[in-house]
Amino acid sequence: MNKPKIALILNIIAFVLGSVGIIVRVARNIPDFWLYYTQLSNVAAVISSAMYIAFRNTRNEKLRALVRGMRYLSACALTMTFIVVVCIFIPFGDTPAMISRLLGHVNGFLHHLVCPVISVTSYIVFEEGVKARRAFFIPFGATAVYAGTVYTLNYFCLAPAPYPFFAVHEHEVPELVAWFFGLMVLVAGIAFVIKWANNKFGDNGRNGV
């Protein structure tokens, strides 16, 4: 089975599981759905997989570039979600409680673990990815806008902090600045590694999108 067919299968699986996770999350009536980076990254992943499925054989170069950009953005965002959960929240929090909270229910298990693994593997190994150097700014810019928006909303008490490091009124300014730059350095590193890995292992034969 060639890479485009495997990518199609993985994107279908990612689309279905990601959609299930979103539906379950909404059905649980958890407030502030759109404040969470995890949810936004999985929504982006579902949209990007749908675009890949629908336009994988298009000859429109602008549309192809848009699909590749969306797949790159979602791969980076999902990787960010996975790393923060597995390497920060679980080991540095109350580990049993964090595992139960983040992985112990359907949408958490799908969105924090299963969907990132499937979607990112598909992008890196089986899809044609972005080529332009400026593509780096897609995930970097999106994450910066997200962080800036959440900080602003929390500062003006218009929304709660979705994560502890966004609680503006509970931390000193230097600490908030350090967290912000730490997150931006992390997403920059992820963007570089994902792009490098796709260029090395991905479908460079321009088969499909």
Z-matrix of the N, CA and C atoms (Angstrom, degrees):
N
C 1 1.473
C 2 1.539 1 109.13
N 3 1.339 2 116.59 1 128.94
C 4 1.461 3 119.01 2 -177.05
C 5 1.531 4 111.97 3 -79.39
N 6 1.315 5 114.55 4 170.19
C 7 1.466 6 120.04 5 -173.90
C 8 1.528 7 113.77 6 -61.66
N 9 1.345 8 119.63 7 -43.76
C 10 1.469 9 118.59 8 179.60
C 11 1.525 10 113.70 9 -59.64
N 12 1.323 11 118.00 10 -36.83
C 13 1.460 12 120.67 11 178.85
C 14 1.528 13 110.93 12 -68.57
N 15 1.332 14 115.79 13 -40.98
C 16 1.468 15 119.14 14 177.56
C 17 1.523 16 109.60 15 -64.51
N 18 1.334 17 116.87 16 -42.45
C 19 1.462 18 121.06 17 178.33
C 20 1.519 19 111.02 18 -60.64
N 21 1.333 20 116.63 19 -40.30
C 22 1.463 21 120.35 20 178.67
C 23 1.523 22 110.54 21 -62.40
N 24 1.320 23 117.01 22 -45.89
C 25 1.467 24 121.47 23 -179.87
C 26 1.528 25 110.27 24 -61.65
N 27 1.341 26 116.41 25 -46.51
C 28 1.464 27 120.10 26 -178.73
C 29 1.523 28 111.42 27 -65.04
N 30 1.324 29 117.10 28 -37.18
C 31 1.462 30 119.71 29 178.49
C 32 1.526 31 111.85 30 -69.16
N 33 1.311 32 116.85 31 -34.84
C 34 1.465 33 120.00 32 175.55
C 35 1.527 34 109.88 33 -64.34
N 36 1.339 35 115.87 34 -45.18
C 37 1.463 36 120.31 35 178.78
C 38 1.530 37 110.22 36 -62.44
N 39 1.335 38 116.12 37 -45.30
C 40 1.465 39 120.29 38 -179.71
C 41 1.524 40 111.16 39 -63.12
N 42 1.328 41 116.44 40 -39.53
C 43 1.468 42 120.57 41 179.14
C 44 1.525 43 110.59 42 -63.52
N 45 1.321 44 116.71 43 -46.23
C 46 1.466 45 120.86 44 -177.94
C 47 1.525 46 110.99 45 -65.55
N 48 1.331 47 116.90 46 -50.28
C 49 1.464 48 120.18 47 -177.56
C 50 1.526 49 111.93 48 -67.05
N 51 1.333 50 115.88 49 -39.58
C 52 1.451 51 119.00 50 177.38
C 53 1.515 52 112.01 51 -62.99
N 54 1.334 53 116.36 52 -40.28
C 55 1.470 54 121.02 53 178.35
C 56 1.522 55 111.02 54 -66.02
N 57 1.324 56 116.21 55 -40.69
C 58 1.467 57 120.32 56 177.24
C 59 1.527 58 109.85 57 -59.51
N 60 1.334 59 116.23 58 -45.41
C 61 1.459 60 120.08 59 179.43
C 62 1.518 61 112.16 60 -60.34
N 63 1.332 62 117.08 61 -41.78
C 64 1.466 63 120.98 62 179.28
C 65 1.525 64 110.85 63 -65.52
N 66 1.321 65 116.03 64 -44.40
C 67 1.471 66 120.37 65 179.79
C 68 1.527 67 110.60 66 -61.19
N 69 1.337 68 116.63 67 -44.38
C 70 1.461 69 120.65 68 179.53
C 71 1.519 70 110.35 69 -63.95
N 72 1.319 71 116.10 70 -42.17
C 73 1.470 72 120.28 71 179.15
C 74 1.528 73 111.12 72 -60.60
N 75 1.327 74 116.26 73 -46.65
C 76 1.465 75 120.46 74 179.49
C 77 1.529 76 110.25 75 -64.77
N 78 1.340 77 116.38 76 -40.53
C 79 1.467 78 120.55 77 -179.29
C 80 1.526 79 111.75 78 -64.53
N 81 1.324 80 116.70 79 -29.25
C 82 1.473 81 119.88 80 178.29
C 83 1.529 82 111.47 81 -75.00
N 84 1.329 83 115.49 82 -7.24
C 85 1.467 84 121.69 83 175.50
C 86 1.530 85 111.66 84 57.62
N 87 1.323 86 115.39 85 42.64
C 88 1.456 87 120.42 86 177.77
C 89 1.527 88 108.28 87 -81.13
N 90 1.323 89 117.91 88 126.15
C 91 1.467 90 120.06 89 -176.34
C 92 1.527 91 112.39 90 -70.42
N 93 1.309 92 115.13 91 162.51
C 94 1.467 93 122.19 92 173.74
C 95 1.529 94 112.61 93 61.13
N 96 1.322 95 116.08 94 36.19
C 97 1.470 96 121.68 95 -179.51
C 98 1.528 97 111.32 96 -50.41
N 99 1.342 98 116.13 97 -45.39
C 100 1.454 99 120.37 98 -171.55
C 101 1.527 100 113.75 99 -80.12
N 102 1.335 101 117.60 100 0.49
C 103 1.453 102 119.34 101 177.14
C 104 1.525 103 112.36 102 -85.46
N 105 1.302 104 117.14 103 -17.93
C 106 1.463 105 120.93 104 -172.16
C 107 1.527 106 112.17 105 -89.69
N 108 1.323 107 115.24 106 127.20
C 109 1.474 108 122.06 107 178.32
C 110 1.524 109 110.37 108 -57.88
N 111 1.335 110 115.85 109 -39.20
C 112 1.464 111 120.34 110 178.79
C 113 1.520 112 111.36 111 -57.29
N 114 1.327 113 116.17 112 -47.40
C 115 1.465 114 119.54 113 -177.63
C 116 1.527 115 111.09 114 -67.22
N 117 1.329 116 115.70 115 -42.97
C 118 1.460 117 119.15 116 -179.60
C 119 1.525 118 111.44 117 -64.46
N 120 1.335 119 116.72 118 -39.35
C 121 1.462 120 119.62 119 179.72
C 122 1.524 121 111.10 120 -66.80
N 123 1.335 122 116.84 121 -35.69
C 124 1.467 123 119.44 122 178.35
C 125 1.521 124 112.17 123 -75.12
N 126 1.324 125 117.60 124 -32.72
C 127 1.465 126 120.05 125 173.23
C 128 1.528 127 109.05 126 -64.00
N 129 1.332 128 116.77 127 -44.54
C 130 1.466 129 120.64 128 177.70
C 131 1.522 130 110.96 129 -60.96
N 132 1.343 131 116.24 130 -38.03
C 133 1.466 132 120.18 131 179.84
C 134 1.524 133 111.49 132 -67.07
N 135 1.327 134 116.87 133 -41.42
C 136 1.464 135 120.59 134 177.87
C 137 1.524 136 110.55 135 -62.81
N 138 1.336 137 116.21 136 -44.15
C 139 1.467 138 120.47 137 178.62
C 140 1.526 139 110.97 138 -63.61
N 141 1.334 140 116.72 139 -44.00
C 142 1.465 141 120.19 140 -178.05
C 143 1.528 142 111.43 141 -66.84
N 144 1.340 143 117.10 142 -36.92
C 145 1.467 144 119.84 143 176.77
C 146 1.520 145 111.19 144 -67.18
N 147 1.339 146 116.13 145 -39.35
C 148 1.467 147 119.76 146 176.62
C 149 1.524 148 110.32 147 -62.29
N 150 1.333 149 116.63 148 -40.64
C 151 1.463 150 120.52 149 178.50
C 152 1.524 151 110.83 150 -65.68
N 153 1.322 152 116.42 151 -40.84
C 154 1.467 153 119.51 152 178.63
C 155 1.523 154 110.52 153 -62.04
N 156 1.323 155 116.38 154 -46.01
C 157 1.468 156 121.07 155 -179.58
C 158 1.530 157 111.11 156 -61.43
N 159 1.332 158 116.05 157 -43.30
C 160 1.463 159 120.90 158 -174.37
C 161 1.531 160 112.66 159 -75.62
N 162 1.340 161 117.39 160 -35.77
C 163 1.469 162 120.09 161 -170.21
C 164 1.521 163 113.80 162 -118.35
N 165 1.323 164 117.68 163 19.06
C 166 1.464 165 120.35 164 -174.78
C 167 1.530 166 113.46 165 -61.40
N 168 1.330 167 117.55 166 -25.41
C 169 1.462 168 120.16 167 -177.93
C 170 1.527 169 113.12 168 -108.17
N 171 1.315 170 117.48 169 12.54
C 172 1.455 171 119.83 170 -177.83
C 173 1.529 172 111.38 171 -67.06
N 174 1.317 173 115.33 172 149.80
C 175 1.468 174 120.87 173 176.20
C 176 1.524 175 111.43 174 -100.70
N 177 1.318 176 115.83 175 -1.29
C 178 1.460 177 121.36 176 179.62
C 179 1.539 178 108.97 177 -77.22
N 180 1.325 179 116.39 178 110.49
C 181 1.463 180 120.63 179 -173.98
C 182 1.531 181 112.37 180 -64.26
N 183 1.331 182 116.89 181 -36.91
C 184 1.462 183 119.24 182 179.14
C 185 1.525 184 111.06 183 -65.59
N 186 1.331 185 116.00 184 -38.92
C 187 1.459 186 120.11 185 178.53
C 188 1.521 187 110.36 186 -69.41
N 189 1.325 188 116.84 187 -39.16
C 190 1.462 189 120.80 188 176.82
C 191 1.530 190 110.44 189 -59.88
N 192 1.339 191 115.45 190 -43.82
C 193 1.464 192 120.31 191 -179.93
C 194 1.526 193 111.05 192 -64.64
N 195 1.335 194 116.70 193 -38.47
C 196 1.458 195 120.80 194 178.12
C 197 1.522 196 111.12 195 -63.24
N 198 1.327 197 116.67 196 -43.83
C 199 1.469 198 120.82 197 179.60
C 200 1.527 199 110.28 198 -64.02
N 201 1.330 200 116.47 199 -45.20
C 202 1.468 201 119.38 200 179.42
C 203 1.530 202 110.80 201 -62.19
N 204 1.344 203 116.34 202 -39.81
C 205 1.458 204 119.91 203 178.38
C 206 1.520 205 112.46 204 -64.04
N 207 1.324 206 116.56 205 -41.40
C 208 1.468 207 120.53 206 178.23
C 209 1.519 208 111.24 207 -66.64
N 210 1.324 209 116.65 208 -39.79
C 211 1.461 210 119.43 209 178.62
C 212 1.531 211 110.83 210 -66.07
N 213 1.325 212 116.34 211 -38.08
C 214 1.470 213 121.05 212 177.60
C 215 1.522 214 110.61 213 -65.32
N 216 1.327 215 116.89 214 -46.19
C 217 1.460 216 121.41 215 178.64
C 218 1.520 217 110.93 216 -57.85
N 219 1.326 218 116.76 217 -48.81
C 220 1.467 219 119.90 218 -177.49
C 221 1.523 220 111.63 219 -67.07
N 222 1.339 221 117.44 220 -36.39
C 223 1.468 222 120.07 221 178.48
C 224 1.525 223 110.75 222 -63.15
N 225 1.328 224 116.50 223 -42.73
C 226 1.468 225 120.43 224 179.30
C 227 1.528 226 111.14 225 -67.44
N 228 1.336 227 116.41 226 -43.53
C 229 1.467 228 120.26 227 -178.24
C 230 1.525 229 111.25 228 -66.21
N 231 1.326 230 116.91 229 -40.70
C 232 1.463 231 120.25 230 178.40
C 233 1.529 232 111.16 231 -66.53
N 234 1.326 233 116.45 232 -37.02
C 235 1.461 234 119.98 233 177.16
C 236 1.526 235 110.19 234 -64.71
N 237 1.327 236 116.04 235 -41.38
C 238 1.466 237 120.96 236 176.43
C 239 1.527 238 110.02 237 -58.58
N 240 1.326 239 116.68 238 -47.31
C 241 1.464 240 121.58 239 178.32
C 242 1.523 241 111.26 240 -57.82
N 243 1.321 242 116.52 241 -48.42
C 244 1.461 243 122.14 242 -178.11
C 245 1.527 244 111.00 243 -60.78
N 246 1.337 245 117.36 244 -46.70
C 247 1.465 246 121.23 245 -177.29
C 248 1.527 247 111.67 246 -65.81
N 249 1.325 248 116.68 247 -44.37
C 250 1.468 249 119.89 248 -179.04
C 251 1.527 250 110.80 249 -62.88
N 252 1.339 251 116.46 250 -41.21
C 253 1.467 252 120.37 251 -179.51
C 254 1.527 253 110.91 252 -68.12
N 255 1.332 254 116.00 253 -51.47
C 256 1.464 255 120.94 254 -172.61
C 257 1.524 256 112.54 255 -76.57
N 258 1.326 257 117.67 256 -34.89
C 259 1.468 258 120.71 257 -173.17
C 260 1.529 259 114.71 258 -102.81
N 261 1.349 260 117.76 259 -13.83
C 262 1.461 261 119.86 260 -178.62
C 263 1.531 262 111.52 261 -120.54
N 264 1.328 263 116.58 262 -62.94
C 265 1.466 264 119.83 263 -173.61
C 266 1.525 265 112.91 264 -62.50
N 267 1.328 266 117.47 265 -49.35
C 268 1.470 267 120.29 266 -175.74
C 269 1.529 268 112.53 267 -70.00
N 270 1.346 269 119.87 268 -52.17
C 271 1.469 270 118.30 269 -177.19
C 272 1.523 271 114.72 270 -72.21
N 273 1.351 272 118.36 271 -29.03
C 274 1.462 273 120.10 272 -175.54
C 275 1.529 274 113.31 273 -101.39
N 276 1.321 275 117.31 274 -1.53
C 277 1.461 276 120.61 275 175.00
C 278 1.514 277 110.11 276 -104.76
N 279 1.307 278 115.70 277 -162.43
C 280 1.463 279 120.80 278 172.63
C 281 1.520 280 106.16 279 -75.97
N 282 1.336 281 116.07 280 94.31
C 283 1.461 282 121.35 281 -166.64
C 284 1.536 283 114.50 282 -52.58
N 285 1.337 284 120.00 283 -51.96
C 286 1.478 285 118.91 284 179.36
C 287 1.523 286 112.50 285 -59.55
N 288 1.349 287 115.64 286 -41.36
C 289 1.467 288 119.51 287 -179.55
C 290 1.524 289 110.61 288 -67.38
N 291 1.339 290 116.95 289 -39.11
C 292 1.460 291 121.00 290 -179.91
C 293 1.517 292 111.55 291 -67.40
N 294 1.333 293 116.52 292 -40.03
C 295 1.466 294 119.72 293 178.08
C 296 1.521 295 109.76 294 -62.24
N 297 1.329 296 115.58 295 -43.35
C 298 1.462 297 119.89 296 179.00
C 299 1.526 298 111.17 297 -64.42
N 300 1.326 299 116.33 298 -42.05
C 301 1.457 300 120.89 299 -176.48
C 302 1.529 301 112.06 300 -71.72
N 303 1.335 302 116.53 301 -43.17
C 304 1.465 303 120.62 302 -172.03
C 305 1.528 304 113.53 303 -91.31
N 306 1.332 305 117.27 304 -27.62
C 307 1.462 306 119.80 305 -176.03
C 308 1.523 307 113.43 306 -122.84
N 309 1.335 308 116.63 307 -5.04
C 310 1.455 309 119.89 308 -171.40
C 311 1.518 310 116.17 309 -87.30
N 312 1.324 311 117.85 310 7.93
C 313 1.460 312 120.07 311 176.49
C 314 1.522 313 108.30 312 -138.85
N 315 1.316 314 116.81 313 167.69
C 316 1.464 315 121.29 314 -169.39
C 317 1.514 316 113.06 315 -57.64
N 318 1.324 317 117.13 316 -55.06
C 319 1.463 318 117.51 317 -174.49
C 320 1.529 319 112.20 318 -69.19
N 321 1.344 320 116.97 319 -33.41
C 322 1.455 321 119.61 320 176.85
C 323 1.520 322 111.83 321 -65.71
N 324 1.322 323 116.65 322 -45.02
C 325 1.459 324 121.54 323 179.59
C 326 1.521 325 110.98 324 -63.07
N 327 1.328 326 116.58 325 -42.57
C 328 1.461 327 120.32 326 -179.82
C 329 1.523 328 111.74 327 -70.10
N 330 1.332 329 116.83 328 -48.19
C 331 1.460 330 120.47 329 -172.66
C 332 1.523 331 114.54 330 -78.32
N 333 1.329 332 117.47 331 -28.36
C 334 1.464 333 119.74 332 -178.87
C 335 1.528 334 112.66 333 -91.60
N 336 1.319 335 117.03 334 -21.42
C 337 1.469 336 119.22 335 -171.95
C 338 1.536 337 113.46 336 -129.91
N 339 1.330 338 117.10 337 -62.74
C 340 1.469 339 120.76 338 -170.92
C 341 1.524 340 112.38 339 -66.42
N 342 1.318 341 117.46 340 -53.19
C 343 1.468 342 120.58 341 -177.01
C 344 1.529 343 112.58 342 -62.82
N 345 1.347 344 118.87 343 -43.51
C 346 1.467 345 117.46 344 175.59
C 347 1.520 346 113.51 345 -57.76
N 348 1.320 347 117.75 346 -43.90
C 349 1.464 348 120.72 347 -178.56
C 350 1.529 349 110.86 348 -62.90
N 351 1.328 350 117.49 349 -46.81
C 352 1.465 351 121.17 350 -177.50
C 353 1.528 352 111.41 351 -67.40
N 354 1.323 353 116.40 352 -49.82
C 355 1.459 354 120.63 353 -174.68
C 356 1.523 355 112.16 354 -67.46
N 357 1.326 356 117.23 355 -43.58
C 358 1.463 357 120.73 356 -178.49
C 359 1.527 358 110.55 357 -69.12
N 360 1.329 359 117.34 358 -39.83
C 361 1.470 360 120.43 359 176.68
C 362 1.523 361 110.41 360 -60.45
N 363 1.322 362 116.59 361 -43.66
C 364 1.460 363 120.43 362 178.41
C 365 1.519 364 110.88 363 -59.13
N 366 1.334 365 116.67 364 -47.29
C 367 1.466 366 119.73 365 -177.23
C 368 1.529 367 111.27 366 -64.53
N 369 1.320 368 116.61 367 -47.56
C 370 1.467 369 119.81 368 -174.59
C 371 1.527 370 112.38 369 -67.47
N 372 1.320 371 116.93 370 -43.47
C 373 1.466 372 120.62 371 -169.12
C 374 1.524 373 114.10 372 -97.89
N 375 1.324 374 117.94 373 -33.73
C 376 1.460 375 119.37 374 -167.89
C 377 1.529 376 115.44 375 -117.73
N 378 1.312 377 118.34 376 -1.31
C 379 1.461 378 120.17 377 -177.58
C 380 1.523 379 111.82 378 -119.24
N 381 1.336 380 114.65 379 156.66
C 382 1.454 381 119.67 380 170.35
C 383 1.522 382 107.57 381 -80.00
N 384 1.312 383 116.35 382 129.27
C 385 1.454 384 119.21 383 -175.60
C 386 1.508 385 113.47 384 -105.93
N 387 1.320 386 115.48 385 -173.06
C 388 1.456 387 121.10 386 178.47
C 389 1.526 388 109.35 387 -69.21
N 390 1.309 389 115.67 388 150.02
C 391 1.465 390 120.66 389 -179.31
C 392 1.517 391 112.41 390 -116.12
N 393 1.327 392 118.36 391 -36.13
C 394 1.465 393 121.67 392 -175.63
C 395 1.519 394 111.62 393 -64.50
N 396 1.325 395 116.96 394 141.15
C 397 1.464 396 121.08 395 179.33
C 398 1.523 397 111.35 396 -63.16
N 399 1.327 398 116.56 397 -34.05
C 400 1.466 399 119.55 398 -178.23
C 401 1.530 400 112.53 399 -68.06
N 402 1.340 401 117.50 400 -11.67
C 403 1.470 402 120.28 401 177.71
C 404 1.521 403 111.01 402 -61.24
N 405 1.327 404 116.36 403 -23.34
C 406 1.465 405 122.10 404 176.84
C 407 1.531 406 111.09 405 -52.49
N 408 1.326 407 116.56 406 -33.54
C 409 1.461 408 120.34 407 -175.33
C 410 1.531 409 112.86 408 -76.54
N 411 1.332 410 118.36 409 -9.54
C 412 1.466 411 119.87 410 179.21
C 413 1.529 412 110.53 411 -64.77
N 414 1.342 413 119.99 412 -59.99
C 415 1.473 414 119.52 413 178.98
C 416 1.524 415 112.39 414 -70.02
N 417 1.340 416 117.65 415 -34.39
C 418 1.456 417 121.13 416 -179.42
C 419 1.531 418 110.01 417 -64.19
N 420 1.323 419 116.15 418 -47.96
C 421 1.459 420 120.59 419 -179.09
C 422 1.515 421 112.31 420 -66.78
N 423 1.336 422 116.80 421 -41.31
C 424 1.469 423 120.72 422 -179.63
C 425 1.522 424 110.79 423 -62.72
N 426 1.333 425 116.82 424 -41.78
C 427 1.468 426 120.57 425 179.83
C 428 1.526 427 111.22 426 -68.74
N 429 1.326 428 117.29 427 -37.76
C 430 1.461 429 121.15 428 177.76
C 431 1.526 430 110.64 429 -63.77
N 432 1.333 431 117.07 430 -42.82
C 433 1.464 432 121.19 431 178.15
C 434 1.524 433 110.18 432 -63.67
N 435 1.328 434 116.26 433 -43.04
C 436 1.469 435 120.37 434 178.27
C 437 1.524 436 110.77 435 -59.19
N 438 1.335 437 116.34 436 -51.32
C 439 1.465 438 120.42 437 -177.43
C 440 1.523 439 111.02 438 -61.98
N 441 1.326 440 116.52 439 -45.35
C 442 1.455 441 120.07 440 179.81
C 443 1.520 442 112.32 441 -61.23
N 444 1.324 443 116.45 442 -39.88
C 445 1.464 444 120.94 443 179.45
C 446 1.522 445 111.47 444 -65.97
N 447 1.331 446 116.42 445 -45.12
C 448 1.466 447 120.22 446 -178.41
C 449 1.524 448 110.98 447 -66.59
N 450 1.343 449 117.10 448 -42.52
C 451 1.463 450 120.05 449 176.65
C 452 1.532 451 110.70 450 -58.68
N 453 1.330 452 116.21 451 -44.34
C 454 1.471 453 120.51 452 -178.32
C 455 1.526 454 111.30 453 -64.10
N 456 1.326 455 116.35 454 -46.54
C 457 1.467 456 120.35 455 179.97
C 458 1.526 457 111.27 456 -61.46
N 459 1.322 458 115.83 457 -40.45
C 460 1.464 459 119.14 458 -179.95
C 461 1.522 460 111.54 459 -71.16
N 462 1.325 461 116.61 460 -37.49
C 463 1.469 462 120.38 461 179.99
C 464 1.529 463 111.03 462 -60.65
N 465 1.320 464 116.48 463 -41.68
C 466 1.462 465 121.01 464 -179.12
C 467 1.534 466 112.47 465 -89.76
N 468 1.341 467 115.54 466 10.98
C 469 1.471 468 122.09 467 176.87
C 470 1.530 469 112.06 468 58.64
N 471 1.320 470 115.71 469 33.05
C 472 1.459 471 120.68 470 178.20
C 473 1.533 472 111.74 471 -91.64
N 474 1.329 473 116.67 472 -15.57
C 475 1.459 474 121.24 473 178.77
C 476 1.523 475 108.97 474 -158.47
N 477 1.322 476 117.75 475 149.77
C 478 1.472 477 120.46 476 177.54
C 479 1.525 478 110.38 477 -73.31
N 480 1.318 479 115.39 478 162.36
C 481 1.464 480 119.93 479 177.12
C 482 1.525 481 109.22 480 -76.42
N 483 1.340 482 118.62 481 122.05
C 484 1.460 483 119.79 482 179.89
C 485 1.535 484 112.70 483 -69.58
N 486 1.326 485 115.89 484 -24.90
C 487 1.466 486 121.82 485 178.55
C 488 1.530 487 107.90 486 -134.49
N 489 1.337 488 118.07 487 152.21
C 490 1.469 489 121.09 488 -175.82
C 491 1.528 490 113.94 489 -54.50
N 492 1.337 491 117.47 490 -37.05
C 493 1.464 492 119.74 491 -175.93
C 494 1.532 493 112.78 492 -77.05
N 495 1.343 494 117.72 493 1.47
C 496 1.460 495 120.74 494 173.96
C 497 1.536 496 111.47 495 -104.60
N 498 1.324 497 116.92 496 4.15
C 499 1.461 498 121.31 497 179.82
C 500 1.529 499 108.72 498 -79.49
N 501 1.320 500 116.42 499 88.76
C 502 1.465 501 122.71 500 -171.97
C 503 1.522 502 112.32 501 -58.65
N 504 1.316 503 117.94 502 -40.25
C 505 1.452 504 121.71 503 -173.18
C 506 1.537 505 112.96 504 -83.88
N 507 1.317 506 116.63 505 -0.83
C 508 1.464 507 119.91 506 -179.05
C 509 1.523 508 112.69 507 -109.15
N 510 1.330 509 117.26 508 0.02
C 511 1.462 510 120.56 509 -177.42
C 512 1.526 511 110.21 510 -134.26
N 513 1.313 512 115.35 511 155.04
C 514 1.455 513 121.01 512 174.45
C 515 1.528 514 109.37 513 -74.46
N 516 1.334 515 115.07 514 155.89
C 517 1.470 516 120.36 515 -177.62
C 518 1.529 517 112.37 516 -57.49
N 519 1.337 518 119.63 517 -46.26
C 520 1.473 519 118.72 518 179.54
C 521 1.532 520 112.85 519 -58.04
N 522 1.334 521 116.36 520 -36.84
C 523 1.458 522 120.12 521 179.24
C 524 1.526 523 110.93 522 -66.40
N 525 1.331 524 116.53 523 -41.61
C 526 1.466 525 120.79 524 178.53
C 527 1.528 526 110.95 525 -64.68
N 528 1.328 527 115.24 526 -40.84
C 529 1.470 528 119.65 527 179.07
C 530 1.525 529 110.11 528 -64.28
N 531 1.334 530 115.80 529 -41.90
C 532 1.469 531 120.04 530 179.44
C 533 1.521 532 111.17 531 -62.75
N 534 1.332 533 116.92 532 -42.76
C 535 1.462 534 120.57 533 177.97
C 536 1.524 535 110.65 534 -62.47
N 537 1.341 536 116.38 535 -44.15
C 538 1.457 537 120.24 536 -178.44
C 539 1.530 538 110.67 537 -61.10
N 540 1.319 539 116.39 538 -49.97
C 541 1.458 540 118.90 539 -178.89
C 542 1.530 541 111.27 540 -67.21
N 543 1.334 542 116.95 541 -33.73
C 544 1.456 543 119.29 542 176.15
C 545 1.513 544 112.34 543 -62.31
N 546 1.338 545 115.84 544 -43.76
C 547 1.466 546 120.42 545 178.35
C 548 1.517 547 111.22 546 -65.29
N 549 1.341 548 116.80 547 -39.36
C 550 1.462 549 119.86 548 -179.39
C 551 1.530 550 111.36 549 -68.94
N 552 1.328 551 116.66 550 -37.95
C 553 1.470 552 119.76 551 175.82
C 554 1.529 553 109.87 552 -63.68
N 555 1.344 554 115.79 553 -40.40
C 556 1.459 555 119.69 554 179.54
C 557 1.525 556 111.23 555 -63.19
N 558 1.323 557 117.68 556 -47.28
C 559 1.459 558 119.84 557 -178.61
C 560 1.526 559 110.65 558 -67.66
N 561 1.334 560 117.69 559 -32.87
C 562 1.466 561 120.39 560 176.45
C 563 1.526 562 110.39 561 -64.25
N 564 1.330 563 115.97 562 -43.16
C 565 1.461 564 119.96 563 177.63
C 566 1.514 565 112.13 564 -63.75
N 567 1.327 566 115.76 565 -41.78
C 568 1.467 567 120.52 566 178.07
C 569 1.519 568 110.64 567 -62.37
N 570 1.332 569 116.54 568 -45.06
C 571 1.467 570 120.67 569 -179.51
C 572 1.523 571 110.89 570 -59.73
N 573 1.330 572 116.29 571 -41.70
C 574 1.466 573 120.21 572 179.41
C 575 1.529 574 111.18 573 -65.60
N 576 1.333 575 116.37 574 -47.88
C 577 1.469 576 120.56 575 -176.62
C 578 1.531 577 111.52 576 -65.71
N 579 1.339 578 117.21 577 -42.39
C 580 1.468 579 120.51 578 -179.86
C 581 1.527 580 110.35 579 -62.64
N 582 1.324 581 116.85 580 -43.83
C 583 1.471 582 120.69 581 179.56
C 584 1.523 583 110.75 582 -65.23
N 585 1.327 584 116.42 583 -44.04
C 586 1.472 585 120.35 584 178.86
C 587 1.526 586 110.76 585 -62.28
N 588 1.329 587 117.06 586 -45.95
C 589 1.462 588 121.12 587 -177.70
C 590 1.526 589 111.17 588 -64.26
N 591 1.329 590 117.07 589 -40.20
C 592 1.461 591 119.61 590 178.54
C 593 1.527 592 111.16 591 -65.79
N 594 1.333 593 116.68 592 -41.81
C 595 1.466 594 119.68 593 178.71
C 596 1.521 595 111.65 594 -62.89
N 597 1.334 596 115.91 595 -30.64
C 598 1.463 597 120.10 596 -177.97
C 599 1.522 598 112.66 597 -84.54
N 600 1.333 599 117.24 598 -41.08
C 601 1.463 600 120.97 599 -171.78
C 602 1.529 601 114.71 600 -112.00
N 603 1.318 602 117.48 601 -13.54
C 604 1.461 603 120.13 602 -172.37
C 605 1.516 604 114.62 603 -77.02
N 606 1.320 605 114.80 604 -173.53
C 607 1.461 606 121.52 605 -178.85
C 608 1.514 607 108.65 606 -83.32
N 609 1.301 608 116.70 607 95.00
C 610 1.462 609 121.29 608 -178.18
C 611 1.521 610 113.15 609 -92.90
N 612 1.328 611 115.49 610 8.20
C 613 1.450 612 119.97 611 -179.35
C 614 1.522 613 114.09 612 -91.36
N 615 1.373 614 115.93 613 6.67
C 616 1.461 615 121.91 614 179.67
C 617 1.516 616 111.85 615 55.42
N 618 1.325 617 115.72 616 42.04
C 619 1.462 618 120.51 617 173.74
C 620 1.518 619 108.24 618 -93.17
N 621 1.330 620 116.38 619 120.44
C 622 1.461 621 119.04 620 -175.30
C 623 1.509 622 110.06 621 71.06
N 624 1.330 623 117.79 622 -157.52
C 625 1.464 624 121.44 623 -179.63
C 626 1.522 625 110.25 624 -66.53
